Protein backbone atom coordinates (compact mmCIF):
# COMPACT_ATOMS: atom_id res chain seq x y z
CA UNK A 1 0.00 0.00 0.00
CA UNK A 2 1.51 3.28 -1.06
CA UNK A 3 0.99 6.59 0.68
CA UNK A 4 -1.27 7.83 -2.13
CA UNK A 5 -3.72 4.96 -1.60
CA UNK A 6 -4.39 5.85 2.05
CA UNK A 7 -7.83 7.42 2.26
CA UNK A 8 -9.95 8.75 5.07
CA UNK A 9 -11.23 5.23 5.75
CA UNK A 10 -7.66 4.10 6.48
CA UNK A 11 -6.60 7.26 8.24
CA UNK A 12 -9.33 7.43 10.90
CA UNK A 13 -8.43 4.16 12.70
CA UNK A 14 -4.75 5.12 12.70
CA UNK A 15 -5.51 8.55 14.16
CA UNK A 16 -7.84 6.96 16.74
CA UNK A 17 -5.12 4.52 17.80
CA UNK A 18 -2.53 7.27 18.18
CA UNK A 19 -5.02 9.43 20.12
CA UNK A 20 -5.82 6.54 22.46
CA UNK A 21 -2.16 5.94 23.20
CA UNK A 22 -1.57 9.65 23.84
CA UNK A 23 -4.54 9.78 26.21
CA UNK A 24 -3.16 6.81 28.16
CA UNK A 25 0.23 8.50 28.44
CA UNK A 26 -1.03 12.04 29.10
CA UNK A 27 -4.70 12.10 30.25
CA UNK A 28 -4.79 15.92 30.27
CA UNK A 29 -4.65 15.79 26.44
CA UNK A 30 -8.13 14.22 26.32
CA UNK A 31 -10.01 17.51 25.88
CA UNK A 32 -7.77 18.68 23.05
CA UNK A 33 -7.74 15.34 21.24
CA UNK A 34 -11.54 15.01 21.41
CA UNK A 35 -12.02 18.60 20.25
CA UNK A 36 -9.66 18.19 17.30
CA UNK A 37 -11.25 14.85 16.37
CA UNK A 38 -14.75 16.34 16.41
CA UNK A 39 -13.70 19.35 14.33
CA UNK A 40 -11.94 17.20 11.73
CA UNK A 41 -14.83 14.71 11.61
CA UNK A 42 -17.29 17.56 11.10
CA UNK A 43 -15.23 19.09 8.31
CA UNK A 44 -14.88 15.73 6.57
CA UNK A 45 -18.56 14.95 7.08
CA UNK A 46 -19.59 18.22 5.46
CA UNK A 47 -17.30 17.49 2.53
CA UNK A 48 -15.25 20.66 2.94
CA UNK A 49 -12.04 18.61 2.52
CA UNK A 50 -11.89 15.94 -0.15
Backbone as ProteinMPNN parsed JSONL, in Angstrom:
{"seq_chain_A": "XXXXXXXXXXXXXXXXXXXXXXXXXXXXXXXXXXXXXXXXXXXXXXXXXX", "coords_chain_A": {"N_chain_A": [[0.852, -1.176, 0.0], [0.719, 2.066, -0.993], [1.537, 5.454, -0.064], [-0.183, 7.205, -1.368], [-2.505, 5.764, -1.667], [-3.794, 5.733, 0.721], [-6.708, 6.487, 2.271], [-9.394, 8.415, 3.766], [-10.827, 6.484, 5.112], [-8.859, 4.681, 5.876], [-7.247, 6.3, 7.361], [-8.6, 7.247, 9.643], [-8.852, 5.099, 11.65], [-6.124, 4.832, 12.297], [-5.454, 7.36, 13.305], [-7.183, 7.371, 15.499], [-6.092, 5.306, 17.037], [-3.533, 6.342, 17.66], [-4.364, 8.612, 19.095], [-5.633, 7.382, 21.284], [-3.454, 6.118, 22.539], [-1.937, 8.37, 23.222], [-3.686, 9.573, 25.038], [-3.667, 7.684, 27.093], [-1.029, 7.953, 27.951], [-0.805, 10.696, 28.557], [-3.24, 11.934, 30.199], [-4.35, 14.53, 30.402], [-4.468, 15.506, 27.861], [-6.829, 14.74, 26.762], [-9.141, 16.441, 26.389], [-8.278, 18.185, 24.321], [-7.639, 16.384, 22.252], [-10.122, 15.151, 21.745], [-11.605, 17.403, 20.98], [-10.241, 18.245, 18.636], [-10.589, 15.943, 17.081], [-13.399, 15.923, 16.77], [-13.802, 18.326, 15.368], [-12.353, 17.845, 12.972], [-13.726, 15.558, 12.059], [-16.245, 16.679, 11.626], [-15.678, 18.55, 9.586], [-14.831, 16.815, 7.547], [-17.162, 15.317, 7.275], [-18.951, 17.202, 6.293], [-17.916, 17.546, 3.862], [-16.045, 19.466, 3.193], [-13.362, 19.121, 2.925], [-11.674, 17.168, 0.634]], "CA_chain_A": [[0.0, 0.0, 0.0], [1.513, 3.284, -1.057], [0.992, 6.594, 0.681], [-1.271, 7.826, -2.126], [-3.724, 4.959, -1.601], [-4.386, 5.845, 2.049], [-7.826, 7.418, 2.26], [-9.952, 8.75, 5.074], [-11.231, 5.232, 5.753], [-7.663, 4.098, 6.476], [-6.599, 7.265, 8.245], [-9.327, 7.43, 10.9], [-8.427, 4.16, 12.703], [-4.746, 5.118, 12.697], [-5.509, 8.545, 14.164], [-7.836, 6.961, 16.742], [-5.123, 4.516, 17.797], [-2.525, 7.268, 18.184], [-5.018, 9.433, 20.115], [-5.825, 6.537, 22.461], [-2.164, 5.938, 23.201], [-1.569, 9.652, 23.835], [-4.544, 9.782, 26.208], [-3.164, 6.812, 28.162], [0.232, 8.497, 28.443], [-1.028, 12.038, 29.098], [-4.698, 12.103, 30.254], [-4.785, 15.916, 30.265], [-4.647, 15.791, 26.445], [-8.131, 14.223, 26.324], [-10.011, 17.51, 25.884], [-7.769, 18.68, 23.05], [-7.742, 15.337, 21.24], [-11.537, 15.006, 21.407], [-12.018, 18.602, 20.248], [-9.655, 18.186, 17.296], [-11.25, 14.85, 16.369], [-14.751, 16.342, 16.405], [-13.697, 19.353, 14.33], [-11.94, 17.196, 11.728], [-14.834, 14.709, 11.613], [-17.285, 17.559, 11.1], [-15.227, 19.094, 8.307], [-14.876, 15.729, 6.569], [-18.555, 14.952, 7.077], [-19.586, 18.223, 5.464], [-17.296, 17.489, 2.533], [-15.249, 20.661, 2.944], [-12.042, 18.615, 2.517], [-11.891, 15.944, -0.15]], "C_chain_A": [[0.898, 1.239, 0.0], [0.821, 4.403, -0.292], [-0.211, 7.178, -0.047], [-2.567, 7.04, -2.042], [-4.37, 4.981, -0.213], [-5.473, 6.909, 2.002], [-8.287, 7.704, 3.673], [-10.337, 7.485, 5.824], [-10.049, 4.543, 6.427], [-7.061, 5.019, 7.527], [-7.277, 7.356, 9.608], [-8.943, 6.398, 11.968], [-7.005, 4.401, 13.195], [-4.71, 6.305, 13.652], [-6.133, 8.195, 15.508], [-6.873, 6.18, 17.636], [-4.064, 5.41, 18.432], [-3.121, 8.122, 19.3], [-5.224, 8.636, 21.396], [-4.549, 6.336, 23.245], [-1.74, 7.231, 23.903], [-2.406, 9.932, 25.08], [-4.095, 8.911, 27.374], [-1.894, 7.389, 28.788], [0.015, 9.828, 29.162], [-2.528, 12.327, 29.124], [-5.181, 13.545, 30.091], [-4.956, 16.324, 28.795], [-6.042, 15.421, 25.942], [-9.009, 15.306, 25.721], [-9.57, 17.988, 24.511], [-7.937, 17.648, 21.941], [-9.191, 15.158, 20.799], [-12.006, 16.206, 20.587], [-11.493, 18.584, 18.814], [-10.339, 17.105, 16.467], [-12.645, 15.262, 15.901], [-14.727, 17.396, 15.298], [-13.348, 18.719, 12.987], [-13.057, 16.31, 11.185], [-15.959, 15.545, 11.016], [-16.924, 18.127, 9.741], [-15.294, 18.023, 7.224], [-16.317, 15.329, 6.256], [-19.307, 15.937, 6.203], [-18.999, 18.251, 4.05], [-16.475, 18.709, 2.189], [-13.828, 20.308, 2.529], [-12.282, 17.303, 1.793], [-10.763, 14.977, 0.054]], "O_chain_A": [[1.728, 1.421, 0.891], [-0.349, 4.29, 0.076], [-1.169, 7.606, 0.598], [-3.633, 7.59, -2.318], [-5.385, 4.319, 0.004], [-5.203, 8.078, 1.73], [-7.657, 7.294, 4.647], [-10.188, 7.419, 7.045], [-10.226, 3.885, 7.452], [-6.432, 4.554, 8.478], [-6.601, 7.525, 10.623], [-8.723, 6.79, 13.114], [-6.711, 4.199, 14.373], [-4.027, 6.269, 14.675], [-5.67, 8.666, 16.547], [-6.848, 6.378, 18.851], [-3.737, 5.252, 19.609], [-2.48, 8.339, 20.328], [-5.009, 9.163, 22.488], [-4.555, 6.377, 24.476], [-1.248, 7.2, 25.03], [-1.897, 10.465, 26.066], [-4.137, 9.349, 28.524], [-1.705, 7.321, 30.003], [0.573, 10.064, 30.234], [-3.052, 12.906, 28.173], [-6.32, 13.76, 29.678], [-5.528, 17.376, 28.514], [-6.398, 15.756, 24.812], [-9.57, 15.11, 24.642], [-10.405, 18.179, 23.626], [-8.33, 17.988, 20.825], [-9.461, 15.028, 19.605], [-12.727, 16.039, 19.604], [-12.238, 18.88, 17.879], [-10.636, 17.315, 15.291], [-13.028, 14.981, 14.766], [-15.553, 17.352, 14.386], [-13.979, 19.024, 11.974], [-13.313, 16.308, 9.981], [-16.557, 15.159, 10.011], [-17.765, 18.181, 8.843], [-15.756, 18.286, 6.114], [-16.651, 15.037, 5.107], [-20.203, 15.548, 5.454], [-19.536, 18.909, 3.159], [-16.226, 18.97, 1.012], [-13.16, 21.096, 1.861], [-13.005, 16.435, 2.28], [-10.769, 13.89, -0.524]]}, "name": "protein", "num_of_chains": 1, "seq": "XXXXXXXXXXXXXXXXXXXXXXXXXXXXXXXXXXXXXXXXXXXXXXXXXX"}
